[in-house]
Amino acid sequence: MARSPKQLELKFAEQLGMIITTLRVIMCSSLPLLSYFMGSITQLFVSKAASQSHFSIDCEENMLDSVSNAANVAAQKHFRQIQHMC
């Protein structure tokens, strides 16, 4: 059974439509789940950074009593920045 080019073109268009519909279903069903996880991860990092900044401010206020302690705090800040880049 030989098919005409028109029949092959219609069959290809039908299969392409089915593939696109399948991709739409997959994307629409997975995007809400993906956005939920991304939001949760972002919220986790933001809350962790906020809690660390409050702790470091309290520690720095207590440690700034002498000049040597101030130098230590500056050195710790410097090394903390290097660790975050790696």
N, C-alpha and C positions, 0 to 999 in steps of 0.2 A: 504494500500500500504506500504509494508515494504521495507525500503531502505537498500541496502547493505552497509557494512562498508566503502567500496571504495567510494560510492556515498556520504555518510555522510562526509567523509574526504574531498572530492572535494568541497562540499557545504561549509564546514567550512573554507577551504582555500580561497574560493571566498569571503565569508563574511569578513574574516580577511583582505584580500586585499582591500576591499571597506573601511573598517574602517581605515586602514593605509593611504589610499589615502585621506580620509576626514581629518584626523589629519594633513597630510602634507599641505593641502589647508589652514586649519585654522592657522597653525603655520606660514606659509609663508606670509599670508596676515596680521597677527597681529604683526609680528616681526618688520617690518619697522616702524609701528606706535608706538610701544613700544620704539624702539631706538630713535625716534624723541622726545618723551616726556622725556626720560631719559637724552638726550642731552640738552634739554631746561632747565630742572631742574638743571642739573649740571652747565650750563652756568649762570643761575640765582644766584646760591649760590657763584660761583667764582666771579662774578661781584660785588655781595653784599659784600663779604669779602674784595675785593680789594678796594672798596670805603670806607669801614670802616677803613682799615689800613692807608690810606692816611689821613683821618680825625684825627685819634688818634695820628699820628706822628706830625701833625701840632699843635695839642693841647698840646702835651708833650713838644715840643720845646718852646712854649710860657709860659708854667707853670714852667719850670725848673730855674726860677730866684732866688728862695731862697731854703734853705734847707728844710723848712717845706713843701713847695710845692712839692719838690722831694719825700719826704716821703709819701705824699698823692698820688702821681702818682704811687708809688710802691704798696701801699695798694690797689689802684683801679685795678692795673694789677692782683694782687693776687686774688681779689674777682671776677674779670672777668673770670679768668681761672676756678674757682670753678663753676660758673654759666654755662659755656660751657660743663662741664662734666655731669651735671644733666639733 
